[in-house]
Amino acid sequence: MKLTPLEIKKQRFKTKVRGFDPLEVESFMEMIADEYESVLNERNRLADEVTKLKSQLTSYQEVEKTLQETLMNAQETVSQSRENSKREAEIILREAELKAERVLDGAREKLDKMKNELSILKAQKESFAKRLRHLLESQIELIKVLEIDDTNFPQDIDKSSASNMADKQAMKQAGGMVVEKPSREKGNMSSSV
């Protein structure tokens, strides 16, 4: 049975002949009631404070749980970011290496092609120089023939015809221009390519 301070104050006892002094009992009961009331008030205040502290504790525990989850998520995100960055860096490095290899291969191919072209050009230059030298020699020979005195004309006709034929054949083989020796019979000079 719960007692309230008011019940303690209103409690009445039967009186008997040799009983306790009623004033002293009432005074003591009054003091007990007051003390009991203050204990109840303190208990209620403490119960309210405990409820408030439990609420705060629950709130703090929720915040702590949220912070731990956030921290774990942040750590996972950082770890994933590191892994992703590492993978991306490896991919970029591989792509750069492949690109560099392709560039080097292309440069090597171009170098080989240029070397081949240079060799071809050198060969063409040498061939052209030989043909030009032969052509020039033939033309010098022709000039020498043209400078011969006309007095030996009948003797020279046979020699010059033979020389002219040899010059024409040499020029055709060299792929150059053929200039015919002047024909005494026609009275002019002709050239053919």
C-alpha positions in Angstrom: 0.0 0.0 0.0 1.3 3.4 -1.0 1.3 6.1 1.5 1.0 9.8 0.7 2.1 12.6 3.0 -1.6 13.6 3.4 -2.6 10.1 4.5 0.2 10.2 7.1 -1.0 13.5 8.4 -4.6 12.4 8.6 -3.9 9.1 10.2 -5.6 8.8 13.6 -4.8 6.3 16.3 -7.1 5.0 19.0 -6.4 6.3 22.4 -6.0 4.0 25.3 -5.3 4.6 28.9 -1.6 4.6 29.1 -1.0 5.2 25.5 1.4 7.7 23.8 1.1 11.4 24.2 -1.2 12.4 21.3 0.6 15.8 20.7 3.9 14.1 20.5 2.6 11.4 18.1 0.9 14.1 15.9 4.1 16.2 15.9 6.2 13.1 15.0 3.6 12.1 12.3 3.7 15.6 10.9 7.5 15.5 10.8 7.4 12.0 9.1 4.8 13.3 6.6 7.0 16.3 5.7 10.1 14.1 5.4 8.2 11.6 3.3 6.9 14.3 1.0 10.4 15.7 0.5 11.6 12.2 -0.3 8.8 11.7 -2.8 9.5 15.0 -4.4 13.2 14.1 -4.6 12.4 10.7 -6.0 10.1 12.3 -8.6 12.7 14.9 -9.5 15.3 12.1 -9.9 12.9 10.0 -11.9 12.4 12.9 -14.3 16.1 13.5 -14.5 16.7 9.8 -15.2 14.1 9.9 -17.9 15.7 13.0 -19.4 19.2 11.5 -19.1 18.0 8.2 -20.7 16.5 10.2 -23.6 19.8 12.1 -24.0 21.7 8.9 -23.8 19.5 7.3 -26.5 20.0 10.5 -28.6 23.8 10.4 -28.0 23.9 6.7 -28.8 22.0 7.3 -32.1 24.4 10.1 -32.9 27.4 7.9 -32.0 26.0 5.1 -34.2 25.4 7.5 -37.1 29.0 8.9 -36.7 30.4 5.4 -36.7 28.4 4.5 -39.8 29.5 7.8 -41.4 33.1 7.1 -40.5 32.9 3.6 -41.8 31.3 4.8 -45.0 33.9 7.5 -45.3 36.7 5.0 -44.8 35.1 2.7 -47.4 34.7 5.6 -49.8 38.3 6.6 -49.3 39.4 3.0 -49.9 37.3 2.7 -53.0 38.5 6.1 -54.2 42.1 4.9 -53.7 41.5 1.7 -55.5 39.7 3.5 -58.4 42.4 6.1 -58.6 45.1 3.3 -58.6 43.2 1.4 -61.4 42.7 4.6 -63.4 46.4 5.5 -63.1 47.3 1.9 -64.2 45.0 2.2 -67.2 46.3 5.7 -68.1 49.9 4.4 -67.8 49.1 1.3 -69.9 47.4 3.5 -72.5 50.3 5.9 -72.5 52.8 3.0 -72.9 50.8 1.6 -75.8 50.5 5.0 -77.4 54.2 5.6 -77.0 54.9 2.2 -78.5 52.6 3.0 -81.5 54.4 6.3 -81.9 57.8 4.6 -81.8 56.6 2.0 -84.3 55.3 4.7 -86.6 58.5 6.6 -86.3 60.5 3.4 -87.1 58.3 2.7 -90.1 58.7 6.3 -91.3 62.5 6.1 -90.8 62.7 2.8 -92.7 60.5 4.2 -95.5 62.7 7.4 -95.6 65.9 5.3 -95.8 64.4 3.2 -98.6 63.3 6.4 -100.4 66.8 7.9 -99.9 68.4 4.7 -101.3 66.1 4.9 -104.3 66.8 8.6 -104.8 70.6 7.9 -104.6 70.3 5.2 -107.1 68.2 7.4 -109.4 70.7 10.2 -109.0 73.6 8.0 -109.9 71.7 6.6 -112.9 70.8 10.1 -114.0 74.4 11.3 -113.6 75.7 8.4 -115.6 73.2 9.0 -118.4 73.9 12.7 -118.3 77.6 12.1 -118.5 77.2 9.7 -121.4 74.9 12.2 -123.1 77.4 15.0 -122.6 80.2 12.9 -123.9 78.1 12.0 -126.9 77.3 15.7 -127.5 81.0 16.7 -127.2 81.8 14.0 -129.7 79.2 15.4 -132.0 80.6 18.9 -131.6 84.1 17.6 -132.5 82.6 16.0 -135.6 80.9 19.2 -136.6 84.1 21.1 -136.3 85.9 18.8 -138.8 86.8 20.5 -142.0 84.5 19.8 -144.9 87.4 18.9 -147.2 87.4 15.3 -146.1 83.7 15.1 -146.6 83.5 12.0 -148.8 85.8 10.0 -146.5 84.1 11.2 -143.4 80.6 10.3 -144.5 81.1 6.6 -143.9 82.9 7.3 -140.5 80.3 9.8 -139.4 77.4 7.5 -140.3 78.8 4.7 -138.3 79.7 7.0 -135.4 76.2 8.6 -135.6 74.5 5.2 -135.4 76.6 4.3 -132.4 75.7 7.6 -130.7 72.0 7.1 -131.3 72.1 3.6 -129.8 74.0 4.8 -126.8 71.5 7.6 -126.2 68.5 5.4 -126.5 70.0 3.0 -123.9 70.7 6.0 -121.6 67.1 7.2 -122.1 68.3 10.7 -123.1 68.0 13.0 -126.0 69.4 12.0 -129.4 70.8 14.8 -131.6 71.5 13.6 -135.1 74.7 14.7 -136.8 74.2 17.1 -139.7 73.3 15.4 -142.8 75.3 16.7 -145.8 72.7 15.5 -148.2 69.7 17.3 -146.7 71.7 20.4 -145.7 70.3 20.7 -142.1 70.4 19.2 -138.6 67.6 17.4 -136.9 67.1 16.2 -133.4 64.8 13.6 -131.9 63.8 12.6 -128.3 
